[in-house]
Amino acid sequence: MPENFSLKETKPNIGGGRVSGGREKLTSSFDLVEVTHFLFVRVVKARDLACSNATVGGGVCHPFVEIKIGNYKGSTKYLEMNKPNPEWNQVFAFTKDRIQSLSVEITVREKEFVNDEFIGKIAIDMSDIPTRVPPDSPLAPQWYKLEAEANSSVGELMLILWFGTQADEVFIDAWHSDVASVSGDSITNTRSKVYLSPRLWYLRVNIIEAQDLVVPGDKNRIPEVYVKAALGNVKLRTRVSADKSLNPRWNEDLMFVAAEPFYDHLVLTVVDKNNEEEISLGRCMVHLSEAYIRWLPEPVSAKWYNVEGGGDVVEELKFASKLNMRISLDGGYHVFDESVDCSSDYRATFKGLWPPAIGVLELGIIGASVLVPMKSRDGRETTDAYCVAKYGPKWARTRTVVNSFSPKWNEQYTWEVYDPYTVLFIGIFDNCHLNGEKGPNPKDPSIGKLRIRLSTLSTNRVYTYSYPLIALQPSGVKKMGEIQLALRFTSPSYTSLLAAYARPLFPKMHYIHPLSVYQLDSLRQQAIGILCSRLSSAEPPLRTEVTGCMLDAGYQLWSPRKAKANTERLIDAVHVITEAWKWFDTIKKWNNPAANVLVIVLYLIVVFYPSLVLPTLLIYCFLIGIWQYRKRPRDPTHVDIKLSLADSTNAEEWDEEFDTFPSSKQGDVLRMRYDRLRSMAGKVMVMVGDLATQGERLTALWSWQDPVASAIFLAFCVMAAVVFCSGLVPPRCILVMVGLSVMRPPSFGIDIPCAPQNVFGRLPTKTDCML
């Protein structure tokens, strides 16, 4: 049975059961997720504990608290202290629906090598636990006397218990009963967290010239000087100066990506290329806090920087070599960490250039279902799934649900929206940093990812859908499960939404001083590297492989499937033009005389009443849009395997797509792929050559490469100008004659190229000059 990759509308119990079909407008907080009730236990501190190690010989007490509810058990961290008054301040959350006990047992123990020593315990009935609903203030903790077996005084424990929901402010940092099998430091990797990307800047280093360079060795040798610049792990260099002197000039820009806070220095080294040897003539270091913050198109002022520390430079010299540079942090650009056409943010780095927010995006991550097993633990296949959502600089990571193929998260997140063309990224990953994972550096594999463009959503509507999780594997396309989401894009002002469509998509600096495609791609790779490094150092870390997957770090690698799919997209985009040409060809053949007569009448109306052309076209476009409105998509966009040709790709093409770079294949396989690529590139080469040939024929009309053809063209231009200016033949008559000649019935002549086409086809091109 084939897998179902379609989108499914769901009816989750969100908003108090007020959602039916996903069309109601809800306004309360956490109304896009199913309400989940938890029993929260906050263990604050203890006093006057009767620790045996602390009382005998001045030992160290290792107390901890154990909370047990039925089969669920959680414990605080162990503390090493000389005083019997430890503080934990830890929160535990137990899912209420899974509680099968009438009381909560809280036990204080002392950590021992063999058996933990019992200190005392507390038992609290479930019926005595209050319920708290935010925004009520937090409940005040109370002291409870610990009970021991000998009815002696063993100390007191301060804690508080209450029933609440995921809207409680302690929910994010609490220990959850879903991860009861995880212990130690691994618990940190299971918690939900919100991350913010560091603010990224384009660092422009305009190296103008150097002055008074000192070249060691032979003073008569002509130096070949260039400048190397390094920021962190990124190294760039200028070309070798054409001046060949001790005062070389470059006037060349080097572009870096820098992230706040600025940890790295910009290091510039002047290098003399002496045959195969590179000799350092000195270097200078610039802290980025000294760089000029530029948000206007005007260039910054140049400054001279001392170059110090050359190889064999004589110390007695009373002057220093200098570099003349413009160093600026260009805040007028948007630093792309995502694809240009599929980005979640287009704002400039400089906050003063940000447009006003047009609305709010709310995402409810309800859960997932029928996830595939991702690993084996204790001889049993399992999946420890968590979800990551990214929009703009804000990343949201849900908690990890352990050992479940149908995890329930029910977490809601909110983002401000500045442009409707932006995209929300959502991915599910398997947590491989819990107990029992093998390997020195395990990675969190992707289960699936999807994109949702906000402009395809209706405003102020709740979308509740189950999205298929589709993954590409060497064996082909595979459905990895489904994720249930609730979405709402709220825009309070329709006027501001319309104004956002009229604004330029990119900041103005991208149009005034545009960056090349090569520069954008190189800078994007720098930005991805910085984000991977910064987010992986957070706690809990957002791993490098997760960040790279969400940002599509390897999107440019060659894929024959993508090449074919993009070709099909191009053909489909020009389908209207090709269909119009086919229709006109049938008109020329007079297959339907009635239609031909109608077309000729319409053509004559256009010729004699040209003022009606534009209104007629606009009304026609309006009517087409109204007709297509009934066919409008009712569901959000999602991954289409047919558009991606994922359902028709053979095993060889899958193997090539998942090949490493550089290729791990050898011999006949690599030769076959190279030959196939050459064949495809040859067809593209011929098509580009044909387009260039037509363009060269057009410019050859007045280039006099063919004197006869150019003379004919110029004579025609003069004669046509005289005829039109004199009024002997009205232009409308010319248009009527041309139109009737083109659309004449076949009985009045064979459809062969006319004289202008024959002249144009004989114009010379540069094909003759090609090797």
Secondary structure, DSSP 4 states (H G I P E B T S, - for coil): -------EE----BGGGT-STT-----STT-SSB--EEEEEEEEEEES---HHHHSTT--B-EEEEEEETTEEEE-----BSSS--EEEEEEEEEGGG---SEEEEEEEE--SSSPEEEEEEEEEGGG--B--TTSPPPPPEEEEPB-TT-----EEEEEEEEEETTSTTTTTSEEGGGTT--GGGGGGGS-EEEEPPPEEEEEEEEEEEES----S-TTSPP-EEEEEEETTEEEEPPPPSS-SSS-EEEEEEEEEEESS--SEEEEEEEEEETTEEEEEEEEEEEGGGSEEE-SSSPPPPEEEEEB--SS--TT-SS-EEEEEEEEEETTS---SS-SSS-S----SSGGGPPPP-EEEEEEEEEEESPPP-EEETTEEE--EEEEEEETTEEEEPPPBPS-SS-EEEEEEEEEES-TT-EEEEEEEE---STT--SSS----EEEEEEEEGGGSPTT-EEEEEEEEEEEETTEEEEEEEEEEEEEEE-S-HHHHHHHHHS-SS-THHHHSPPPHHHHHHHHHHHHHHHHHHHHTSSS---HHHHHHHTTTTTTS--HHHHHHHHHHHHHHTHHHHHHHHHHHHHHTTSSHHHHHHHHHHHHHHHH-GGGHHHHHHHHHHHHHHHHHTT---S-----TTTTTTTS--HHHHHHHT--SS----THHHHHHHHHHHHHHHHHHHHHHHHHHHHHHHHTTTT-SSHHHHHHHHHHHHHHHHHHHHTSS-HHHHHHHHHHHHT--GGG------HHHHHHHTS--GGGG--
